[in-house]
């Protein structure tokens, strides 16, 4: 079934409006410090002795397992391609890239209003709705009964990806590309188109990376602006 859905979505993606990727790629990290980002970790509000779960180590950005929270860009973005190279250096676990982030702490009193692109081991490319929503083909097969959909805790927020087996073995580097044009989001993992959605309830916002469950290393977080040539299909 996933293969059929995948083929259908590839065709839909190819028919969607064209986008022009500009040659203005830049790294969102300098891999020396956390300039351009700020940290939102609720546990740090309560105890000044709690250490941040985010750091730069040996030239890579590291998201530790705890305390849970996220690091978020100071700037907001729209119409872009984000290339992230990441790996779980130790045990497999959970993390995510949040796009179109806005209102702080709408989920669990922690994560901002956004659409999460899942990085959890063996589930990379799932969408999780956090106060925002998005539409994909075969929604009920991939999300569950429509009556149970929602974007807050207790609702069916997860939209499973299209393919299995796109991730590299544990400890190896994965490349995830997230392309946001208008209200559409496409996600590739190691060259495979793993998810595609339209009619997102947001089209711009900040970008955040989570600390949630396991240590993750990032050696690339590159953003390239995109000029939308046609809004048709978005």
C-alpha positions, 0 to 999 in steps of 0.5 A: 500500500505504501508503494501505491501511495508513494507513486501517487504522491510523486505524480502529484508533486511533479504536477505541482507549481514550479519553484526556482531554487536560488543560489543563495544557500547559507548555513543556519549554524556557524558550528562555533556557537549558537548565534542566530538561535535561541533556546526554549527549554521549560526546565531551564525556567524553573532551575538556573542550574539546569544545563542546556541540551544544545551545544556545539561539540567537535565542529557539529551541533548536538541536540541532547536527549534532555531536558526536553525542549527546542532551539529555534531560529531568531528569524522567520522564513518562507519559501525555502529548502532546508538541507539537514544532515544528521545522525544518532551517534549512540542509541536510536531515538527521537527528534524533529525539525519544526517548520512554520513555528510561531506561538510558543509552548502550545503542545505539552507546555513545550513545543511551538505551534508548527508542523513537525517533520519527524526524525525519529529512527525508522519514522523519518519524514512523518508529519506531526501537527502541532497547532497547525495542520496539513493535507496529504493524499489518502489522509484517513489511511495515513492518519486514522478516522477523520473524527479523531484528527486534530493538532493538539494533545490527545488528537491524531496529529501524526501523518505517516510517511510514504516509504520504509527503508530510506534511513541509513543504519544507526550511526551513519549520516542521513540527509533530510531535505524539507522544501516549503513553498507557499502552503506545501511541504515536501520531504526527502530522506537520502534521496527518497521523496518520503512525504508531501502535503499541501494546504498547510495552515501556515506558510512562514515561520521560524525553524526549530530543532528538538531535544526529545529522547536521544542524542542527535548530531547535525553537521549541516543545516543549510537553507536555500531561498526558493522563488515560487514561479507558480502557486497552482497546486499549493 
